Amino acid sequence: MLSLLWGIGILAASLLQIHPADTVKILPNVGYFLEMNQMDCVGNPEHFADLHCRIMPPLNRTMEASATILQGLTNGFAASLRVSIPKNRIITQIFEITFDVCKVLRERKRKMLIDLMVNTLAKSMNSKVLRCPFSKGKFESKNITVTDLPPMLRESDFLAHLDFFIPKVTILLNVTLQGHLYENAKEKARRKKYL
């Protein structure tokens, strides 16, 4: 039944030309959420000081990050996002993309996963505009919650690496996140059962 609803939602979204991530809003029980269990951030000390990132308990679905930018980051810095699924000690990479950060922030047309990442960060920045260049000073983002994940995924563990770098010059920052992807419908059924 759930797969039938999912199919109808995708069909309706494609006919109405709705972004695939927005199909979650059409069918509220379809979609996924992240529960994170480990987050590591490592920054280049020439570019960042006081770098902190953490997962917020008790649900482990929200993150926060802060850093002091020591040197302004102008056009020309890039990022690489890799998502993998670890299973039985074998890590299978399912997604990898490298992109120019400033170009992605300027343009409206982006790949779905990058668009999701930019919109998630923008929501958590307390009305600050996310744009290049990033000037020296304090950068802070609270209540970073990944929502509206597309329904074409499946429940599994995940491992995500996000690297920021200046091509052929230096690595700026690495963020590694481990967790589990849960289906909304199954979670709601579990809650009804135990509450």
Salt bridges, closest charged atoms under 4 A:
ASP22 OD1 - LYS25 NZ 3.26
GLU64 OE2 - ARG54 NE 3.04
ASP115 OD2 - HIS19 NE2 3.96
ASP115 OD1 - ARG110 NE 2.99
ASP148 OD2 - LYS25 NZ 3.71
ASP157 OD1 - HIS180 ND1 2.67
ASP163 OD2 - ARG82 NH1 2.86
GLU183 OE1 - LYS186 NZ 3.95
GLU187 OE2 - ARG61 NH2 3.67
GLU187 OE1 - ARG190 NE 3.40
GLU187 OE2 - ARG191 NE 3.83
